[in-house]
């Protein structure tokens, strides 16, 4: 028997004889990313050396003047990952890794030409998170990174020295199929078009003038 037939033979308790109560009368299998645990760390790092490459435009005239810098993409790359379960807390583990985030730097060169270059900032993480038990579909350790650099200077040899304000979110996730109650498909209303009604004031006038009291 397929899972669809199994769902139909086991109707949602909100139904009576197949008729919905309060609009709730369906079971739906959704493919989703389940987050088992997550934590956020916000830090300010000073004197961070960022080696840049991929100049746009190419071959800028040095020295460069720092304008601004921020992370791009929002996703960090997790490497050097180790997961050590805690004996005293079996459902938890010590997660150690290196998270690398791409950074884009805006600058002007010695000729006053604006440009940009990219590099990577790597930070170590050592945290405790809930980790699910072993299964056919394994869990993943993912990182979300947002960073801005309010201060920076060009140090020479393709290197900027930056002050980095970083928000890092580490997550334990698994791709799963969830069985959830459903109200059916989402109704999609028509778009509300935007236009300047230059005649709206005129169209709002009455067809005939009002009667003056005598």
N, C-alpha and C positions, 0 to 999 in steps of 0.2 A: 504494500500500500504506500502511495506517495505521501509526502508531508501535507500536500494540499488536501487530499481526501481525509487525512487524519484530522486536519483543522476543522473540516466541515462536519465531521462526526462528533466534534467536541466544541459546540458553540460557546461563545463568550457568555458568562453568566448574566450579562446585562440584557440578553435577548429572551423573549418569551415566544415560543413557537416560531422562531426565526424572525420575529419583528423586533426592531431596535427599541430600546428604552433610552431616552435622553440622547438619541443619535449614535449610541455606542453599540455596535453589533458585529464586529469583524476582528479577526486575528490576522496580523500582517507580519511576515518574516522580513526583517530589514538587515541588509549588510551594513555594518557600521564598525567604527574604530572605538573599542571600549578602552577607556582610560582607567586602569586599576589604581594608580596613584600618581601624584605629581607634586612638585614643590618649586618654589620660585626664590631666586636669589638676586638681590640688587646690590651692586658694588660700584665704587668709584676707584678706578685704577689710574695712577699717575705715572708719568715718565714711561709710557708704553712705547716701545720701538716698533714701528710698523714699516716693513720693507714693501715697497710698492712696485708694480710692473704694469704692463698693458696701458701705457700712456695714450690719452686721446686729447689733442692731436699728438702724434709721435714726435720724439726728440725735442722736448721743451728745452728752453734756454735756462740753465740754472744760474743763480739760486732760485728756488721756488718760494712763493709766499702762500702760507696756509690760509684757506678761507673757511672750510668746514669739512666735516667728515661724519659719516653714519653707516650703519650696517645696511646691507641690501639682502632681499630675499626672505628674511625672517626665520630661516631654518639654519640650525647649526649642524655641523658634521661631527658625529660621535666616533672617536677612535680610542685605541688602547683601553678597551672596556674590560673590566673585571667585575664579577658579581659574586660576593661571598655571603652566603646565608648566615644569619646569626643564630647560634645554638639556643640562646636564651629567648629569642623571638623568632620562631621557625617561619612565620609568614613574612618576615622582613629580611632585607639583605643590605649589605654595605655595597654601594655602587661607586666605583672609581672609574673615571674616564677623562679624556681630553675633548673639549668642545671647541671647534674651530668655526669662526664666523667671518664671512667676507665683509670687507670695509671699503667704501668708496670715498676717496679724498678729492675735494675740489680745491684748486689753487690758481694762482696766476704766475706765469714765468717772468723772467727778467725783462722780457719785452712787453709785459702787460697783457699777454695772451692768456685767456682763461682756459683751463683744461681740467682733466680728471684722471685719476689713476686708481688702481685697485690693489688690495693686499689682504692678508688674513691675520686675525688675532686669535690666539689659542689660549684657553684658560683651563686649569684643572678643576675637576669637581670630585667631591668625596662626601656622599650623602647617604642617608638611610631611607629606603622606600619599601612599600609593600610590593612583593613580587609574587605572582601566581605560581601555582604548582606546575610541574612539567606536563606538557600536553602535546598532541599531534601538531597543532598550530602554535608555534612558539611566540612568546612575548617579544616586544621590541623596546629598546631604550632610545627615545627621541629627545631632541632639544629644539626649543624655540628661543631665538636670540634677537633682542633689540638693543642697539647701542647708538649713542651719539657722542661726538667728540667736540666739546665747546672750545677747547684750547689745543693748539698745536703749533709746532715749528718744524721747518725743514732742517734736518741734521746733516744732510749731504749723503752722497752715495745711495740715492734712491730710498732714503729713509726719512720718515717723519717721527717726531716724538710727540705723543698725544696724551691728553687727559681723557679717559674713556668712562662714560656713565653707561653701565651695562645692566640689562635685565635678562636673566637666563631662567627658562622654565625647563625642567627635566621631567619627562613623562615615561611611565611604563604602560605600553599599549598592546592590544591584541586585536587583530581583525576577526570579528565574530559575526554570527547571525543571531539577531535578537527577535523574540516573539513578543509583539506588543499589541495592545488593543488599539483599534483605529476608528475614527469617525468618518472614514472614507476619504476620497480625494479632496484636495484643497480647491475651493472655488476660485477662479481667476477673474477678477472684475476687469472691465475695460479700462484702458489707460485714460487718465484725465489729460487731455491735450492742453498745452499752454499756448495761448496767443493773446496779443494785445487787442482787446475789444475797443477799437477807436470809436465805434459807433454805439457803444453800450449806453452812454448817457442819453443819446438821442432816442434809442429804442425803448428806454425806460419811461419816456414821456407818455402821458395818457393820449389816447386817440383824439379825444375832444376835450376842450377846456372845461373846467368845472363850472357849475352854476353859481353865480354870485347871489348872495341873499338879498332880497328886496326889502 
